[in-house]
Amino acid sequence: MKIVHMLTAVAATALIGGAACAQQTTTTTTTTAVMPAQMPAPAATGAATSTSVTTTDASGASVTSTLTTNGPVADTPENRAKYGAPMSNAGKRTAPKGN
């Protein structure tokens, strides 16, 4: 590639970047963090847990976030027969004992 082409590409990138930085934004973003005290309790073995949080901005916009998690699968001989052995090296070398 010729140096002239590279310099032209750099100049074009600088002009586009400058135009993008000069634009005014009117949106405001409010982020709320879930504190550890608000976290749901761990799910029972094999049970699913769902939590919904609705956040409203000062302008009236709102968003609902839903988090769904599955509980741990017990390490029992029945579950090892059904789902297979653990994939980790330490899990393969230990006997199943449940929770």
C-alpha positions, 0 to 999 in steps of 0.5 A, spaced: 500 500 500 502 506 498 503 511 503 499 516 500 493 511 501 495 510 508 495 518 509 488 519 506 485 513 510 488 516 516 485 523 514 478 521 513 478 517 519 480 523 523 475 527 520 469 522 521 471 521 528 471 529 529 464 529 526 462 524 531 465 527 537 462 534 535 454 531 535 450 533 541 447 527 545 440 528 549 439 521 552 441 520 559 442 513 562 441 511 569 444 505 571 442 501 578 446 496 581 443 490 585 446 490 592 448 483 595 442 484 600 437 485 594 440 478 591 435 472 591 437 466 596 440 461 592 435 456 589 434 449 592 437 443 588 434 442 581 429 448 582 429 454 578 429 462 580 426 468 577 427 475 579 424 481 575 427 488 576 423 494 573 427 501 573 424 508 571 428 514 569 426 521 570 423 522 563 418 516 564 422 511 560 422 504 564 425 497 563 424 491 566 430 486 567 428 478 568 434 474 571 432 466 571 437 461 574 437 454 575 439 451 581 445 446 582 444 439 580 446 434 586 452 429 585 448 423 586 450 416 583 443 416 580 444 423 576 451 421 574 448 415 571 443 419 568 447 425 566 454 422 566 460 424 570 463 431 571 468 434 566 473 436 571 479 432 573 478 432 580 470 431 579 472 424 575 477 422 581 471 423 587 465 419 588 458 421 588 456 424 595 450 429 593 449 435 597 
